Amino acid sequence: MGLIHYHAIPKPTSPEFQKSGGAYINCWIFYTWQDGAECLAKFEVEKEWIITETDEISWVELEDFIEDEESKEYFLQAQTDGGCFVFHYYPLDAEDADEDFELENSTTNNQKITRTEH
C-alpha cells in the first residue's frame, strides 16, 4: 500500500478556502503498483487542493502499524475502500512553515475521506 504525505493549500473553489490556510494530507492508497498509488493520490487531492510539497512517499504493510491503532485503522480502511485520506487542517492565520505547529496546536482537525473505486 502506498502512503503519501502532502502539504497543500485549498483551491479558491474548495469549500475549505475560507476556513483553512492549508493541510497536511496523509493518503493511504491500496494499489498494486507504487506509481499507480501516487497517481491516484495526486488526482484525488488536486480536485480541491494545490499540492505545495510532497513530504514523503512510502510503501507500507499492515505489520508496520501493529502498535499504532490509529494508523492501522486508516490502513484497513484503505484496504476496504481503495483509499483513505486524512486531512490535518490548520487555520487561515497559521504559520504553515512552522514544523512545530501541528505538535503545539490542538485546533488541527482530522477528516477521513474514502474512495470506493480503484
Secondary structure, DSSP 4 states (H G I P E B T S, - for coil): -EEEEEEEEE-TTSTTTTTEEEEEEEEEE--SSHHHHHHHHHHHHTTTEEEEEEEEEEE--GGGGTT-HHHHHHHHHHHHHSEEEEEEEEETTS-TT-TTHHHH-TT--EEEEEE---
